Amino acid sequence: YSAAALKMAGFPPQPDRFVGRTGVMARANAVLAAASGVPGVLLHGMPGGGKTACALELAHTHEHAFDRLVWFKAPDEGQDIRAALADFALTLERDLPGLQMIHVLADEDKMMRFLSALTDLMEQRRVLIVIDNVESLLTEDGRWRDDRWGQVTGALCGHTGLGRLVLTSRRLPNSTTGLQVEAVDALSADEALLLARELPHLDTLIRGDLPGVGRDVSRRLALGVLNVAQGHPKL
């Protein structure tokens, strides 16, 4: 038994249904390659648009390509974020054995030395760190509510080596230096139809198999649902 083999222990499960996003995923996959020279990717877009699903799909399908994988979800927007960086530090210490971060957060000099070491770690090791829900850490105009978050994310992507960072956010930080930015927008009409066909009740409408409802009426109802949702996966 080896705890080190349980790479995805801290991650939510892989999405049950994942369709479309071909362009976004192809470009993000290229970023995660060891020789890409790009330190990470920022997935941004509307609420419920599938940013987290894309991040989870990337992580689960690249488990084999990284020695260590780390998942951290920032607090929901509107919640207190004062403990968020400490929670992130504890998550790194748990998932990256030997790393010690929590003790440097209150000392600026120690923090600067640690961040340099963190950049070296990301440069030299195949580590994937995913930070979900970043919008809660940002102001409306994209500034970090806690400047230390900007320093930490800057250290995580301040290299061209082996490690990778994935961020998801409803809004863009003022600085995305080094990161490849990918918009996760509404699904195309074809992608929305593919997703609808995987949802049992909608598939029944599309096929016209709803008992007591005519085939044409059933399909008009299904079309109405697709038109109202406008490619929004959660809707």
Salt bridges, closest charged atoms under 4 A:
ASP76 OD1 - LYS73 NZ 2.65
GLU77 OE1 - ARG170 NH1 3.83
GLU77 OE2 - ARG171 NH2 2.62
ASP80 OD2 - ARG82 NH2 2.65
ASP95 OD1 - ARG94 NE 2.85
GLU135 OE2 - ARG170 NE 3.45
GLU140 OE2 - ARG171 NH2 3.25
ASP141 OD2 - ARG143 NE 3.20
ASP146 OD2 - ARG148 NH2 2.81
GLU182 OE2 - ARG27 NE 2.95
ASP203 OD1 - ARG197 NE 2.49
ASP203 OD2 - ARG207 NE 2.87
ASP209 OD2 - ARG207 NH1 2.04
